[in-house]
Amino acid sequence: MQWNLRLKAAERGIWKSTDMRRRLADAGLEISAGKMSALWTGTPTSIRLDDLDVICSVLDCDPTALLIREPEKVAARRPAQPKTATASEAGAAIAPRFGRNRSEPPV
Protein backbone atom coordinates (compact mmCIF):
# COMPACT_ATOMS: atom_id res chain seq x y z
CA MET A 1 0.00 0.00 0.00
CA GLN A 2 1.08 3.51 -0.68
CA TRP A 3 0.26 6.18 1.94
CA ASN A 4 -1.03 9.35 0.30
CA LEU A 5 -1.56 11.69 3.29
CA ARG A 6 0.69 14.56 2.19
CA LEU A 7 -0.83 14.82 -1.29
CA LYS A 8 -4.40 14.82 0.06
CA ALA A 9 -3.44 17.38 2.68
CA ALA A 10 -1.80 19.59 0.04
CA GLU A 11 -5.02 19.45 -2.01
CA ARG A 12 -6.75 20.94 1.05
CA GLY A 13 -4.10 23.65 1.49
CA ILE A 14 -2.38 21.94 4.41
CA TRP A 15 1.36 22.15 3.80
CA LYS A 16 2.82 21.49 7.26
CA SER A 17 2.37 18.59 9.62
CA THR A 18 1.77 21.04 12.48
CA ASP A 19 -1.23 22.48 10.60
CA MET A 20 -2.58 18.98 10.04
CA ARG A 21 -2.01 18.08 13.68
CA ARG A 22 -3.89 21.20 14.78
CA ARG A 23 -6.85 20.38 12.50
CA LEU A 24 -6.93 16.81 13.80
CA ALA A 25 -6.95 18.14 17.37
CA ASP A 26 -9.86 20.44 16.48
CA ALA A 27 -11.69 17.33 15.20
CA GLY A 28 -11.03 15.48 18.47
CA LEU A 29 -7.91 13.48 17.63
CA GLU A 30 -4.87 14.34 19.73
CA ILE A 31 -1.74 12.98 18.03
CA SER A 32 1.75 13.25 19.48
CA ALA A 33 4.37 15.12 17.48
CA GLY A 34 6.27 11.89 16.90
CA LYS A 35 3.27 9.99 15.59
CA MET A 36 2.28 12.93 13.39
CA SER A 37 5.80 13.05 11.99
CA ALA A 38 5.63 9.34 11.18
CA LEU A 39 2.25 9.72 9.48
CA TRP A 40 3.43 12.78 7.56
CA THR A 41 6.83 11.56 6.36
CA GLY A 42 6.33 7.86 5.75
CA THR A 43 3.93 4.98 5.41
CA PRO A 44 2.54 3.84 8.76
CA THR A 45 2.78 0.14 9.53
CA SER A 46 -0.53 0.36 11.38
CA ILE A 47 -3.22 2.93 11.96
CA ARG A 48 -6.33 2.75 14.11
CA LEU A 49 -9.56 2.82 12.16
CA ASP A 50 -10.92 5.52 14.44
CA ASP A 51 -7.87 7.68 13.66
CA LEU A 52 -8.24 7.01 9.94
CA ASP A 53 -11.88 8.04 10.15
CA VAL A 54 -10.95 11.41 11.70
CA ILE A 55 -8.15 11.97 9.17
CA CYS A 56 -10.59 11.30 6.33
CA SER A 57 -13.11 13.66 7.91
CA VAL A 58 -10.56 16.47 8.18
CA LEU A 59 -9.37 15.94 4.61
CA ASP A 60 -12.92 15.30 3.32
CA CYS A 61 -11.89 12.12 1.54
CA ASP A 62 -12.38 8.35 1.62
CA PRO A 63 -9.79 5.89 2.96
CA THR A 64 -9.21 4.78 -0.64
CA ALA A 65 -7.79 8.24 -1.36
CA LEU A 66 -5.20 7.79 1.39
CA LEU A 67 -4.39 4.11 0.85
CA ILE A 68 -3.42 3.30 -2.72
CA ARG A 69 -3.16 -0.36 -3.67
CA GLU A 70 0.01 -1.62 -5.35
CA PRO A 71 -0.91 -5.00 -6.89
CA GLU A 72 2.46 -5.36 -8.64
CA LYS A 73 4.20 -5.44 -5.25
CA VAL A 74 1.79 -8.12 -4.03
CA ALA A 75 2.44 -10.20 -7.16
CA ALA A 76 6.21 -9.85 -6.68
CA ARG A 77 5.96 -11.27 -3.14
CA ARG A 78 4.21 -14.47 -4.22
CA PRO A 79 6.49 -17.50 -4.44
CA ALA A 80 6.88 -18.97 -7.90
CA GLN A 81 4.43 -21.81 -8.45
CA PRO A 82 5.86 -24.89 -10.17
CA LYS A 83 3.91 -25.89 -13.25
CA THR A 84 2.07 -29.14 -12.70
CA ALA A 85 0.72 -31.28 -15.49
CA THR A 86 -3.03 -31.69 -15.57
CA ALA A 87 -4.57 -35.12 -15.99
CA SER A 88 -5.37 -34.49 -19.66
CA GLU A 89 -1.79 -33.32 -20.34
CA ALA A 90 -0.35 -36.36 -18.60
CA GLY A 91 -2.60 -38.70 -20.58
CA ALA A 92 -3.95 -40.37 -17.45
CA ALA A 93 -7.60 -41.08 -16.94
CA ILE A 94 -9.15 -39.59 -13.87
CA ALA A 95 -10.17 -42.31 -11.47
CA PRO A 96 -11.75 -41.92 -8.06
CA ARG A 97 -9.49 -42.60 -5.12
CA PHE A 98 -10.80 -44.80 -2.38
CA GLY A 99 -9.25 -44.58 1.04
CA ARG A 100 -8.40 -47.55 3.18
CA ASN A 101 -10.49 -48.68 6.11
CA ARG A 102 -13.68 -47.18 4.82
CA SER A 103 -16.88 -48.76 5.92
CA GLU A 104 -19.44 -49.94 3.42
CA PRO A 105 -22.41 -47.65 2.79
CA PRO A 106 -25.64 -48.66 4.53
CA VAL A 107 -27.95 -50.95 2.61
N, C-alpha and C positions, 0 to 999 in steps of 0.2 A: 504494500500500500504506500501511496505517496501522500504526505501530509501537506495540505494546501492552505494553511492558516494565514500566512503572510500575504498571499495574493488576494484572498478574500477580504482580509482586513484593509489592504490597500485600495480595493474597489470601494470600500466604505469610507475612505479618507483617513484611515488609522495607519500611521506610519511608524509609530514607536510602540514597543511592548508596554511601556508605562501607561500610554493612553488606552491600550487594550485592557490592561489590568484594572485601570480606573473604571472603565465601562463595565467590566465584568463585576467589579465590586458594587457598582450602582445597581446591577441586576441581581445582586444577592450572592455572588460567588467570590469569596475571598481566596485569592491564590497567592502563595508566597512568591517572592521575587525569583527565587531559584526555579520553582516549577514553571513560572511564566517564561523565564528565559529558555527553559528546555522546550516548552511548547512553541515558542517563537522561533528558535534557531534550528530546531531539528525535528525529527519524527519521533513522537512519543511511543514507547513500547507498550504502554497501556494508558487508558483514559477512562474515567468513570462516565457512565452514560448520563448521569445527572449533570456532570460538568459539560459534556458535549452538548447537551440540550441547551444549557445557558449560553454557551459559545455560539451555537447556531441562532439562538434568539437575538443575541447582540449583533451578530453579523447579518441577520435576516436571510438565512440560507438553510439548506438541508444538509444532513451529514454527508450525503453523496458529493456535495461541493467541496467538503473538506478532506474527504478520504477518497482518493482516486485509485481505482484498481490497476494493477500491473500484471495482466495475465501471462506475459512473456517471462516474468521472473518466476511465477508459479510453475510454468512448464519447464523452466531450466532446472528447477529443484527436484523434479521427478526423476527417479532412477530409471535408467534405460531398461525397457522390457524386452526380454529375449523373444524372438519370433518363434512361435510354436506352430507346428503343422496341424491343420484341422483334419478331421477324420476323412473328409473327401479328398484332401491333398495327399494324405498318407495311403489312400486306397483301401483302408480298412472299413469293414462294415460296422455300423454302430450296433452293439449288442448290449442288452441290459446286464448290469452287474448284480449278482446275488451275493449277499453277505453270508458268512457262515453262521451257524447256530440260530438260524431264524426258525421260528415256529411256523407250522402250517396254518393257512387261513382257516377260520371256522367254516364248518360245513353247513 
